[in-house]
Amino acid sequence: MRPVRATARLPPKRLQMLDGIEVLNVTDEAIEFAARLIRAGAIPKQAATDALHVALACVNGIHYLLTWNCKHIANAERFEAIEAVCIESGYRPPIISTPEELTGEH
């Protein structure tokens, strides 16, 4: 599983929101946890990059995971499974939401 740096393809508004945000390093621990999320069925295999996003948040103790990805990450139907795998693995699950949900802007 190889991370993709997609920031160059993001719309300017999204890039602006990332200004000053620390970039997390992909570690073996995060890769292993992403694979665990996939094996457990919390995130589908074809969404390995999404699993890595969740794993990076968990292994780094990130409290909030903001995403516009409502298919595999900010998805109420997946949250229970993601949360269960996090807890079973000894991680505190992040609060997952879209930026608009967090700020109340819709």
PDB file as gemmi writes it, atoms N, CA and C in Angstrom:
CRYST1    1.000    1.000    1.000  90.00  90.00  90.00 P 1                      
ATOM      1  N   MET A   1       0.854  -1.163   0.000  1.00  0.00           N  
ATOM      2  CA  MET A   1       0.000   0.000   0.000  1.00  0.00           C  
ATOM      3  C   MET A   1       0.900   1.226   0.000  1.00  0.00           C  
ATOM      4  N   ARG A   2       0.796   2.029  -1.028  1.00  0.00           N  
ATOM      5  CA  ARG A   2       1.650   3.198  -1.181  1.00  0.00           C  
ATOM      6  C   ARG A   2       0.819   4.465  -1.072  1.00  0.00           C  
ATOM      7  N   PRO A   3       1.204   5.415  -0.225  1.00  0.00           N  
ATOM      8  CA  PRO A   3       0.427   6.650  -0.109  1.00  0.00           C  
ATOM      9  C   PRO A   3       0.554   7.499  -1.367  1.00  0.00           C  
ATOM     10  N   VAL A   4      -0.509   8.220  -1.667  1.00  0.00           N  
ATOM     11  CA  VAL A   4      -0.514   9.089  -2.837  1.00  0.00           C  
ATOM     12  C   VAL A   4      -0.598  10.525  -2.355  1.00  0.00           C  
ATOM     13  N   ARG A   5       0.333  11.353  -2.818  1.00  0.00           N  
ATOM     14  CA  ARG A   5       0.275  12.773  -2.479  1.00  0.00           C  
ATOM     15  C   ARG A   5      -0.568  13.463  -3.533  1.00  0.00           C  
ATOM     16  N   ALA A   6      -1.804  13.705  -3.189  1.00  0.00           N  
ATOM     17  CA  ALA A   6      -2.748  14.253  -4.148  1.00  0.00           C  
ATOM     18  C   ALA A   6      -3.001  15.738  -3.952  1.00  0.00           C  
ATOM     19  N   THR A   7      -2.235  16.392  -3.114  1.00  0.00           N  
ATOM     20  CA  THR A   7      -2.521  17.796  -2.827  1.00  0.00           C  
ATOM     21  C   THR A   7      -2.429  18.677  -4.062  1.00  0.00           C  
ATOM     22  N   ALA A   8      -1.613  18.316  -5.029  1.00  0.00           N  
ATOM     23  CA  ALA A   8      -1.483  19.133  -6.239  1.00  0.00           C  
ATOM     24  C   ALA A   8      -2.778  19.139  -7.048  1.00  0.00           C  
ATOM     25  N   ARG A   9      -3.629  18.137  -6.841  1.00  0.00           N  
ATOM     26  CA  ARG A   9      -4.880  18.055  -7.607  1.00  0.00           C  
ATOM     27  C   ARG A   9      -6.071  18.641  -6.866  1.00  0.00           C  
ATOM     28  N   LEU A  10      -5.866  19.120  -5.646  1.00  0.00           N  
ATOM     29  CA  LEU A  10      -6.975  19.641  -4.863  1.00  0.00           C  
ATOM     30  C   LEU A  10      -7.378  21.030  -5.338  1.00  0.00           C  
ATOM     31  N   PRO A  11      -8.679  21.335  -5.261  1.00  0.00           N  
ATOM     32  CA  PRO A  11      -9.124  22.695  -5.576  1.00  0.00           C  
ATOM     33  C   PRO A  11      -8.480  23.693  -4.607  1.00  0.00           C  
ATOM     34  N   PRO A  12      -8.281  24.940  -5.045  1.00  0.00           N  
ATOM     35  CA  PRO A  12      -7.603  25.949  -4.216  1.00  0.00           C  
ATOM     36  C   PRO A  12      -8.197  26.122  -2.825  1.00  0.00           C  
ATOM     37  N   LYS A  13      -9.526  26.066  -2.681  1.00  0.00           N  
ATOM     38  CA  LYS A  13     -10.158  26.243  -1.365  1.00  0.00           C  
ATOM     39  C   LYS A  13      -9.707  25.139  -0.406  1.00  0.00           C  
ATOM     40  N   ARG A  14      -9.628  23.916  -0.889  1.00  0.00           N  
ATOM     41  CA  ARG A  14      -9.202  22.795  -0.041  1.00  0.00           C  
ATOM     42  C   ARG A  14      -7.717  22.926   0.298  1.00  0.00           C  
ATOM     43  N   LEU A  15      -6.918  23.319  -0.664  1.00  0.00           N  
ATOM     44  CA  LEU A  15      -5.492  23.517  -0.391  1.00  0.00           C  
ATOM     45  C   LEU A  15      -5.290  24.587   0.669  1.00  0.00           C  
ATOM     46  N   GLN A  16      -6.066  25.659   0.571  1.00  0.00           N  
ATOM     47  CA  GLN A  16      -5.967  26.757   1.532  1.00  0.00           C  
ATOM     48  C   GLN A  16      -6.297  26.266   2.944  1.00  0.00           C  
ATOM     49  N   MET A  17      -7.261  25.366   3.078  1.00  0.00           N  
ATOM     50  CA  MET A  17      -7.645  24.838   4.380  1.00  0.00           C  
ATOM     51  C   MET A  17      -6.525  23.992   4.988  1.00  0.00           C  
ATOM     52  N   LEU A  18      -5.652  23.432   4.147  1.00  0.00           N  
ATOM     53  CA  LEU A  18      -4.570  22.584   4.631  1.00  0.00           C  
ATOM     54  C   LEU A  18      -3.345  23.369   5.067  1.00  0.00           C  
ATOM     55  N   ASP A  19      -3.324  24.654   4.793  1.00  0.00           N  
ATOM     56  CA  ASP A  19      -2.172  25.474   5.133  1.00  0.00           C  
ATOM     57  C   ASP A  19      -1.896  25.394   6.635  1.00  0.00           C  
ATOM     58  N   GLY A  20      -0.680  25.023   6.985  1.00  0.00           N  
ATOM     59  CA  GLY A  20      -0.276  24.942   8.377  1.00  0.00           C  
ATOM     60  C   GLY A  20      -0.579  23.612   9.055  1.00  0.00           C  
ATOM     61  N   ILE A  21      -1.187  22.684   8.342  1.00  0.00           N  
ATOM     62  CA  ILE A  21      -1.505  21.362   8.908  1.00  0.00           C  
ATOM     63  C   ILE A  21      -0.268  20.471   8.804  1.00  0.00           C  
ATOM     64  N   GLU A  22       0.066  19.800   9.896  1.00  0.00           N  
ATOM     65  CA  GLU A  22       1.224  18.903   9.919  1.00  0.00           C  
ATOM     66  C   GLU A  22       0.957  17.669   9.057  1.00  0.00           C  
ATOM     67  N   VAL A  23       1.929  17.276   8.273  1.00  0.00           N  
ATOM     68  CA  VAL A  23       1.836  16.066   7.467  1.00  0.00           C  
ATOM     69  C   VAL A  23       2.350  14.904   8.305  1.00  0.00           C  
ATOM     70  N   LEU A  24       1.537  13.863   8.425  1.00  0.00           N  
ATOM     71  CA  LEU A  24       1.913  12.703   9.223  1.00  0.00           C  
ATOM     72  C   LEU A  24       2.715  11.723   8.382  1.00  0.00           C  
ATOM     73  N   ASN A  25       3.707  11.111   8.999  1.00  0.00           N  
ATOM     74  CA  ASN A  25       4.516  10.110   8.307  1.00  0.00           C  
ATOM     75  C   ASN A  25       3.800   8.775   8.290  1.00  0.00           C  
ATOM     76  N   VAL A  26       3.877   8.085   7.163  1.00  0.00           N  
ATOM     77  CA  VAL A  26       3.319   6.743   7.049  1.00  0.00           C  
ATOM     78  C   VAL A  26       4.309   5.788   7.712  1.00  0.00           C  
ATOM     79  N   THR A  27       3.836   5.099   8.723  1.00  0.00           N  
ATOM     80  CA  THR A  27       4.682   4.174   9.480  1.00  0.00           C  
ATOM     81  C   THR A  27       4.212   2.741   9.260  1.00  0.00           C  
ATOM     82  N   ASP A  28       5.049   1.794   9.649  1.00  0.00           N  
ATOM     83  CA  ASP A  28       4.659   0.384   9.569  1.00  0.00           C  
ATOM     84  C   ASP A  28       3.414   0.134  10.414  1.00  0.00           C  
ATOM     85  N   GLU A  29       3.341   0.770  11.571  1.00  0.00           N  
ATOM     86  CA  GLU A  29       2.182   0.610  12.452  1.00  0.00           C  
ATOM     87  C   GLU A  29       0.899   1.051  11.740  1.00  0.00           C  
ATOM     88  N   ALA A  30       0.959   2.183  11.044  1.00  0.00           N  
ATOM     89  CA  ALA A  30      -0.214   2.683  10.327  1.00  0.00           C  
ATOM     90  C   ALA A  30      -0.581   1.748   9.173  1.00  0.00           C  
ATOM     91  N   ILE A  31       0.404   1.268   8.441  1.00  0.00           N  
ATOM     92  CA  ILE A  31       0.145   0.353   7.327  1.00  0.00           C  
ATOM     93  C   ILE A  31      -0.487  -0.938   7.836  1.00  0.00           C  
ATOM     94  N   GLU A  32       0.034  -1.463   8.930  1.00  0.00           N  
ATOM     95  CA  GLU A  32      -0.528  -2.692   9.512  1.00  0.00           C  
ATOM     96  C   GLU A  32      -1.955  -2.477  10.005  1.00  0.00           C  
ATOM     97  N   PHE A  33      -2.210  -1.321  10.605  1.00  0.00           N  
ATOM     98  CA  PHE A  33      -3.566  -1.059  11.089  1.00  0.00           C  
ATOM     99  C   PHE A  33      -4.531  -0.858   9.925  1.00  0.00           C  
ATOM    100  N   ALA A  34      -4.084  -0.207   8.863  1.00  0.00           N  
ATOM    101  CA  ALA A  34      -4.926  -0.052   7.669  1.00  0.00           C  
ATOM    102  C   ALA A  34      -5.313  -1.427   7.112  1.00  0.00           C  
ATOM    103  N   ALA A  35      -4.346  -2.332   7.079  1.00  0.00           N  
ATOM    104  CA  ALA A  35      -4.632  -3.694   6.604  1.00  0.00           C  
ATOM    105  C   ALA A  35      -5.643  -4.383   7.521  1.00  0.00           C  
ATOM    106  N   ARG A  36      -5.556  -4.127   8.817  1.00  0.00           N  
ATOM    107  CA  ARG A  36      -6.512  -4.710   9.772  1.00  0.00           C  
ATOM    108  C   ARG A  36      -7.924  -4.171   9.525  1.00  0.00           C  
ATOM    109  N   LEU A  37      -8.033  -2.861   9.225  1.00  0.00           N  
ATOM    110  CA  LEU A  37      -9.342  -2.278   8.911  1.00  0.00           C  
ATOM    111  C   LEU A  37      -9.952  -2.948   7.675  1.00  0.00           C  
ATOM    112  N   ILE A  38      -9.105  -3.244   6.706  1.00  0.00           N  
ATOM    113  CA  ILE A  38      -9.578  -3.901   5.481  1.00  0.00           C  
ATOM    114  C   ILE A  38      -9.967  -5.355   5.762  1.00  0.00           C  
ATOM    115  N   ARG A  39      -9.094  -6.082   6.467  1.00  0.00           N  
ATOM    116  CA  ARG A  39      -9.393  -7.495   6.783  1.00  0.00           C  
ATOM    117  C   ARG A  39     -10.702  -7.635   7.554  1.00  0.00           C  
ATOM    118  N   ALA A  40     -10.979  -6.681   8.438  1.00  0.00           N  
ATOM    119  CA  ALA A  40     -12.193  -6.724   9.248  1.00  0.00           C  
ATOM    120  C   ALA A  40     -13.435  -6.305   8.458  1.00  0.00           C  
ATOM    121  N   GLY A  41     -13.234  -5.779   7.255  1.00  0.00           N  
ATOM    122  CA  GLY A  41     -14.360  -5.341   6.437  1.00  0.00           C  
ATOM    123  C   GLY A  41     -14.881  -3.961   6.796  1.00  0.00           C  
ATOM    124  N   ALA A  42     -14.167  -3.237   7.647  1.00  0.00           N  
ATOM    125  CA  ALA A  42     -14.601  -1.887   8.017  1.00  0.00           C  
ATOM    126  C   ALA A  42     -14.452  -0.930   6.841  1.00  0.00           C  
ATOM    127  N   ILE A  43     -13.435  -1.160   6.036  1.00  0.00           N  
ATOM    128  CA  ILE A  43     -13.186  -0.377   4.822  1.00  0.00           C  
ATOM    129  C   ILE A  43     -12.854  -1.376   3.724  1.00  0.00           C  
ATOM    130  N   PRO A  44     -13.451  -1.221   2.536  1.00  0.00           N  
ATOM    131  CA  PRO A  44     -13.205  -2.216   1.481  1.00  0.00           C  
ATOM    132  C   PRO A  44     -11.778  -2.183   0.936  1.00  0.00           C  
ATOM    133  N   LYS A  45     -11.343  -3.315   0.431  1.00  0.00           N  
ATOM    134  CA  LYS A  45      -9.977  -3.471  -0.076  1.00  0.00           C  
ATOM    135  C   LYS A  45      -9.641  -2.437  -1.152  1.00  0.00           C  
ATOM    136  N   GLN A  46     -10.591  -2.135  -2.018  1.00  0.00           N  
ATOM    137  CA  GLN A  46     -10.322  -1.174  -3.093  1.00  0.00           C  
ATOM    138  C   GLN A  46     -10.157   0.253  -2.580  1.00  0.00           C  
ATOM    139  N   ALA A  47     -10.418   0.471  -1.303  1.00  0.00           N  
ATOM    140  CA  ALA A  47     -10.265   1.793  -0.689  1.00  0.00           C  
ATOM    141  C   ALA A  47      -9.088   1.788   0.300  1.00  0.00           C  
ATOM    142  N   ALA A  48      -7.986   1.152  -0.084  1.00  0.00           N  
ATOM    143  CA  ALA A  48      -6.825   1.010   0.796  1.00  0.00           C  
ATOM    144  C   ALA A  48      -6.276   2.367   1.242  1.00  0.00           C  
ATOM    145  N   THR A  49      -6.285   3.356   0.375  1.00  0.00           N  
ATOM    146  CA  THR A  49      -5.796   4.683   0.755  1.00  0.00           C  
ATOM    147  C   THR A  49      -6.688   5.291   1.835  1.00  0.00           C  
ATOM    148  N   ASP A  50      -7.988   5.048   1.734  1.00  0.00           N  
ATOM    149  CA  ASP A  50      -8.921   5.539   2.754  1.00  0.00           C  
ATOM    150  C   ASP A  50      -8.650   4.858   4.097  1.00  0.00           C  
ATOM    151  N   ALA A  51      -8.371   3.563   4.056  1.00  0.00           N  
ATOM    152  CA  ALA A  51      -8.032   2.831   5.278  1.00  0.00           C  
ATOM    153  C   ALA A  51      -6.770   3.422   5.904  1.00  0.00           C  
ATOM    154  N   LEU A  52      -5.821   3.798   5.066  1.00  0.00           N  
ATOM    155  CA  LEU A  52      -4.588   4.393   5.579  1.00  0.00           C  
ATOM    156  C   LEU A  52      -4.863   5.747   6.232  1.00  0.00           C  
ATOM    157  N   HIS A  53      -5.776   6.529   5.682  1.00  0.00           N  
ATOM    158  CA  HIS A  53      -6.129   7.817   6.301  1.00  0.00           C  
ATOM    159  C   HIS A  53      -6.665   7.596   7.714  1.00  0.00           C  
ATOM    160  N   VAL A  54      -7.576   6.642   7.860  1.00  0.00           N  
ATOM    161  CA  VAL A  54      -8.137   6.343   9.178  1.00  0.00           C  
ATOM    162  C   VAL A  54      -7.037   5.825  10.105  1.00  0.00           C  
ATOM    163  N   ALA A  55      -6.203   4.935   9.596  1.00  0.00           N  
ATOM    164  CA  ALA A  55      -5.126   4.355  10.404  1.00  0.00           C  
ATOM    165  C   ALA A  55      -4.155   5.424  10.878  1.00  0.00           C  
ATOM    166  N   LEU A  56      -3.789   6.350  10.012  1.00  0.00           N  
ATOM    167  CA  LEU A  56      -2.875   7.427  10.410  1.00  0.00           C  
ATOM    168  C   LEU A  56      -3.471   8.260  11.537  1.00  0.00           C  
ATOM    169  N   ALA A  57      -4.758   8.541  11.449  1.00  0.00           N  
ATOM    170  CA  ALA A  57      -5.411   9.302  12.518  1.00  0.00           C  
ATOM    171  C   ALA A  57      -5.357   8.521  13.829  1.00  0.00           C  
ATOM    172  N   CYS A  58      -5.650   7.236  13.769  1.00  0.00           N  
ATOM    173  CA  CYS A  58      -5.676   6.416  14.992  1.00  0.00           C  
ATOM    174  C   CYS A  58      -4.306   6.284  15.629  1.00  0.00           C  
ATOM    175  N   VAL A  59      -3.318   5.890  14.862  1.00  0.00           N  
ATOM    176  CA  VAL A  59      -1.997   5.627  15.458  1.00  0.00           C  
ATOM    177  C   VAL A  59      -1.319   6.910  15.936  1.00  0.00           C  
ATOM    178  N   ASN A  60      -1.760   8.045  15.433  1.00  0.00           N  
ATOM    179  CA  ASN A  60      -1.190   9.326  15.864  1.00  0.00           C  
ATOM    180  C   ASN A  60      -2.047  10.034  16.913  1.00  0.00           C  
ATOM    181  N   GLY A  61      -3.111   9.395  17.365  1.00  0.00           N  
ATOM    182  CA  GLY A  61      -3.955   9.978  18.405  1.00  0.00           C  
ATOM    183  C   GLY A  61      -4.680  11.234  17.971  1.00  0.00           C  
ATOM    184  N   ILE A  62      -5.014  11.306  16.691  1.00  0.00           N  
ATOM    185  CA  ILE A  62      -5.720  12.471  16.163  1.00  0.00           C  
ATOM    186  C   ILE A  62      -7.178  12.418  16.637  1.00  0.00           C  
ATOM    187  N   HIS A  63      -7.680  13.505  17.179  1.00  0.00           N  
ATOM    188  CA  HIS A  63      -9.029  13.525  17.736  1.00  0.00           C  
ATOM    189  C   HIS A  63     -10.106  13.631  16.660  1.00  0.00           C  
ATOM    190  N   TYR A  64      -9.847  14.410  15.614  1.00  0.00           N  
ATOM    191  CA  TYR A  64     -10.832  14.615  14.560  1.00  0.00           C  
ATOM    192  C   TYR A  64     -10.218  14.252  13.212  1.00  0.00           C  
ATOM    193  N   LEU A  65     -10.957  13.474  12.433  1.00  0.00           N  
ATOM    194  CA  LEU A  65     -10.554  13.159  11.067  1.00  0.00           C  
ATOM    195  C   LEU A  65     -11.582  13.817  10.158  1.00  0.00           C  
ATOM    196  N   LEU A  66     -11.158  14.885   9.501  1.00  0.00           N  
ATOM    197  CA  LEU A  66     -12.045  15.606   8.591  1.00  0.00           C  
ATOM    198  C   LEU A  66     -11.810  15.115   7.182  1.00  0.00           C  
ATOM    199  N   THR A  67     -12.889  14.839   6.480  1.00  0.00           N  
ATOM    200  CA  THR A  67     -12.777  14.314   5.132  1.00  0.00           C  
ATOM    201  C   THR A  67     -14.019  14.652   4.332  1.00  0.00           C  
ATOM    202  N   TRP A  68     -13.831  14.771   3.029  1.00  0.00           N  
ATOM    203  CA  TRP A  68     -14.968  14.912   2.126  1.00  0.00           C  
ATOM    204  C   TRP A  68     -15.340  13.540   1.559  1.00  0.00           C  
ATOM    205  N   ASN A  69     -14.663  12.504   1.991  1.00  0.00           N  
ATOM    206  CA  ASN A  69     -14.905  11.156   1.488  1.00  0.00           C  
ATOM    207  C   ASN A  69     -16.052  10.530   2.277  1.00  0.00           C  
ATOM    208  N   CYS A  70     -17.243  10.638   1.747  1.00  0.00           N  
ATOM    209  CA  CYS A  70     -18.424  10.098   2.428  1.00  0.00           C  
ATOM    210  C   CYS A  70     -18.748   8.673   1.980  1.00  0.00           C  
ATOM    211  N   LYS A  71     -17.978   8.152   1.050  1.00  0.00           N  
ATOM    212  CA  LYS A  71     -18.219   6.781   0.594  1.00  0.00           C  
ATOM    213  C   LYS A  71     -17.601   5.765   1.546  1.00  0.00           C  
ATOM    214  N   HIS A  72     -16.353   5.987   1.956  1.00  0.00           N  
ATOM    215  CA  HIS A  72     -15.655   4.990   2.770  1.00  0.00           C  
ATOM    216  C   HIS A  72     -15.244   5.456   4.158  1.00  0.00           C  
ATOM    217  N   ILE A  73     -15.240   6.765   4.406  1.00  0.00           N  
ATOM    218  CA  ILE A  73     -14.744   7.234   5.702  1.00  0.00           C  
ATOM    219  C   ILE A  73     -15.859   7.928   6.499  1.00  0.00           C  
ATOM    220  N   ALA A  74     -16.324   9.066   6.049  1.00  0.00           N  
ATOM    221  CA  ALA A  74     -17.380   9.800   6.768  1.00  0.00           C  
ATOM    222  C   ALA A  74     -18.736   9.228   6.359  1.00  0.00           C  
ATOM    223  N   ASN A  75     -18.947   7.982   6.728  1.00  0.00           N  
ATOM    224  CA  ASN A  75     -20.122   7.238   6.299  1.00  0.00           C  
ATOM    225  C   ASN A  75     -20.730   6.581   7.539  1.00  0.00           C  
ATOM    226  N   ALA A  76     -21.932   6.982   7.884  1.00  0.00           N  
ATOM    227  CA  ALA A  76     -22.574   6.470   9.102  1.00  0.00           C  
ATOM    228  C   ALA A  76     -22.694   4.952   9.092  1.00  0.00           C  
ATOM    229  N   GLU A  77     -22.848   4.352   7.920  1.00  0.00           N  
ATOM    230  CA  GLU A  77     -22.980   2.900   7.835  1.00  0.00           C  
ATOM    231  C   GLU A  77     -21.660   2.183   8.119  1.00  0.00           C  
ATOM    232  N   ARG A  78     -20.537   2.850   7.966  1.00  0.00           N  
ATOM    233  CA  ARG A  78     -19.224   2.243   8.201  1.00  0.00           C  
ATOM    234  C   ARG A  78     -18.653   2.578   9.578  1.00  0.00           C  
ATOM    235  N   PHE A  79     -19.169   3.635  10.208  1.00  0.00           N  
ATOM    236  CA  PHE A  79     -18.530   4.119  11.417  1.00  0.00           C  
ATOM    237  C   PHE A  79     -18.473   3.073  12.525  1.00  0.00           C  
ATOM    238  N   GLU A  80     -19.562   2.332  12.737  1.00  0.00           N  
ATOM    239  CA  GLU A  80     -19.559   1.328  13.801  1.00  0.00           C  
ATOM    240  C   GLU A  80     -18.442   0.310  13.617  1.00  0.00           C  
ATOM    241  N   ALA A  81     -18.262  -0.159  12.389  1.00  0.00           N  
ATOM    242  CA  ALA A  81     -17.214  -1.151  12.110  1.00  0.00           C  
ATOM    243  C   ALA A  81     -15.829  -0.535  12.302  1.00  0.00           C  
ATOM    244  N   ILE A  82     -15.634   0.689  11.822  1.00  0.00           N  
ATOM    245  CA  ILE A  82     -14.349   1.368  11.993  1.00  0.00           C  
ATOM    246  C   ILE A  82     -14.061   1.541  13.484  1.00  0.00           C  
ATOM    247  N   GLU A  83     -15.056   2.010  14.221  1.00  0.00           N  
ATOM    248  CA  GLU A  83     -14.904   2.228  15.658  1.00  0.00           C  
ATOM    249  C   GLU A  83     -14.557   0.919  16.376  1.00  0.00           C  
ATOM    250  N   ALA A  84     -15.228  -0.164  16.035  1.00  0.00           N  
ATOM    251  CA  ALA A  84     -14.985  -1.454  16.687  1.00  0.00           C  
ATOM    252  C   ALA A  84     -13.550  -1.936  16.460  1.00  0.00           C  
ATOM    253  N   VAL A  85     -13.061  -1.806  15.217  1.00  0.00           N  
ATOM    254  CA  VAL A  85     -11.697  -2.239  14.912  1.00  0.00           C  
ATOM    255  C   VAL A  85     -10.694  -1.373  15.664  1.00  0.00           C  
ATOM    256  N   CYS A  86     -10.946  -0.087  15.738  1.00  0.00           N  
ATOM    257  CA  CYS A  86     -10.057   0.814  16.489  1.00  0.00           C  
ATOM    258  C   CYS A  86      -9.973   0.385  17.950  1.00  0.00           C  
ATOM    259  N   ILE A  87     -11.105   0.211  18.569  1.00  0.00           N  
ATOM    260  CA  ILE A  87     -11.142  -0.133  19.995  1.00  0.00           C  
ATOM    261  C   ILE A  87     -10.514  -1.500  20.234  1.00  0.00           C  
ATOM    262  N   GLU A  88     -10.852  -2.492  19.406  1.00  0.00           N  
ATOM    263  CA  GLU A  88     -10.276  -3.836  19.545  1.00  0.00           C  
ATOM    264  C   GLU A  88      -8.759  -3.812  19.386  1.00  0.00           C  
ATOM    265  N   SER A  89      -8.263  -2.847  18.630  1.00  0.00           N  
ATOM    266  CA  SER A  89      -6.831  -2.750  18.370  1.00  0.00           C  
ATOM    267  C   SER A  89      -6.105  -1.846  19.366  1.00  0.00           C  
ATOM    268  N   GLY A  90      -6.854  -1.307  20.314  1.00  0.00           N  
ATOM    269  CA  GLY A  90      -6.235  -0.477  21.346  1.00  0.00           C  
ATOM    270  C   GLY A  90      -6.116   0.995  20.997  1.00  0.00           C  
ATOM    271  N   TYR A  91      -6.826   1.426  19.971  1.00  0.00           N  
ATOM    272  CA  TYR A  91      -6.800   2.838  19.581  1.00  0.00           C  
ATOM    273  C   TYR A  91      -8.120   3.503  19.931  1.00  0.00           C  
ATOM    274  N   ARG A  92      -8.052   4.791  20.220  1.00  0.00           N  
ATOM    275  CA  ARG A  92      -9.264   5.579  20.386  1.00  0.00           C  
ATOM    276  C   ARG A  92      -9.710   6.026  19.009  1.00  0.00           C  
ATOM    277  N   PRO A  93     -10.922   5.684  18.600  1.00  0.00           N  
ATOM    278  CA  PRO A  93     -11.355   6.090  17.260  1.00  0.00           C  
ATOM    279  C   PRO A  93     -11.485   7.607  17.156  1.00  0.00           C  
ATOM    280  N   PRO A  94     -11.076   8.174  16.032  1.00  0.00           N  
ATOM    281  CA  PRO A  94     -11.252   9.616  15.857  1.00  0.00           C  
ATOM    282  C   PRO A  94     -12.718   9.944  15.593  1.00  0.00           C  
ATOM    283  N   ILE A  95     -13.072  11.170  15.851  1.00  0.00           N  
ATOM    284  CA  ILE A  95     -14.386  11.654  15.444  1.00  0.00           C  
ATOM    285  C   ILE A  95     -14.268  11.952  13.959  1.00  0.00           C  
ATOM    286  N   ILE A  96     -15.069  11.279  13.160  1.00  0.00           N  
ATOM    287  CA  ILE A  96     -14.979  11.399  11.707  1.00  0.00           C  
ATOM    288  C   ILE A  96     -16.140  12.258  11.218  1.00  0.00           C  
ATOM    289  N   SER A  97     -15.821  13.314  10.475  1.00  0.00           N  
ATOM    290  CA  SER A  97     -16.862  14.168   9.912  1.00  0.00           C  
ATOM    291  C   SER A  97     -16.323  14.929   8.713  1.00  0.00           C  
ATOM    292  N   THR A  98     -17.230  15.553   8.001  1.00  0.00           N  
ATOM    293  CA  THR A  98     -16.815  16.455   6.934  1.00  0.00           C  
ATOM    294  C   THR A  98     -16.485  17.797   7.590  1.00  0.00           C  
ATOM    295  N   PRO A  99     -15.670  18.616   6.946  1.00  0.00           N  
ATOM    296  CA  PRO A  99     -15.394  19.941   7.516  1.00  0.00           C  
ATOM    297  C   PRO A  99     -16.679  20.747   7.743  1.00  0.00           C  
ATOM    298  N   GLU A 100     -17.632  20.610   6.834  1.00  0.00           N  
ATOM    299  CA  GLU A 100     -18.888  21.346   6.968  1.00  0.00           C  
ATOM    300  C   GLU A 100     -19.672  20.899   8.199  1.00  0.00           C  
ATOM    301  N   GLU A 101     -19.670  19.599   8.487  1.00  0.00           N  
ATOM    302  CA  GLU A 101     -20.351  19.099   9.678  1.00  0.00           C  
ATOM    303  C   GLU A 101     -19.710  19.669  10.938  1.00  0.00           C  
ATOM    304  N   LEU A 102     -18.404  19.734  10.950  1.00  0.00           N  
ATOM    305  CA  LEU A 102     -17.683  20.214  12.129  1.00  0.00           C  
ATOM    306  C   LEU A 102     -17.926  21.703  12.368  1.00  0.00           C  
ATOM    307  N   THR A 103     -17.942  22.473  11.304  1.00  0.00           N  
ATOM    308  CA  THR A 103     -18.093  23.924  11.441  1.00  0.00           C  
ATOM    309  C   THR A 103     -19.534  24.380  11.429  1.00  0.00           C  
ATOM    310  N   GLY A 104     -20.451  23.482  11.043  1.00  0.00           N  
ATOM    311  CA  GLY A 104     -21.864  23.848  10.961  1.00  0.00           C  
ATOM    312  C   GLY A 104     -22.220  24.563   9.669  1.00  0.00           C  
ATOM    313  N   GLU A 105     -21.272  24.653   8.731  1.00  0.00           N  
ATOM    314  CA  GLU A 105     -21.538  25.296   7.443  1.00  0.00           C  
ATOM    315  C   GLU A 105     -22.055  24.250   6.471  1.00  0.00           C  
ATOM    316  N   HIS A 106     -23.203  24.478   5.905  1.00  0.00           N  
ATOM    317  CA  HIS A 106     -23.759  23.530   4.928  1.00  0.00           C  
ATOM    318  C   HIS A 106     -24.169  24.261   3.684  1.00  0.00           C  
TER     319      HIS A 106                                                      
END                                                                             
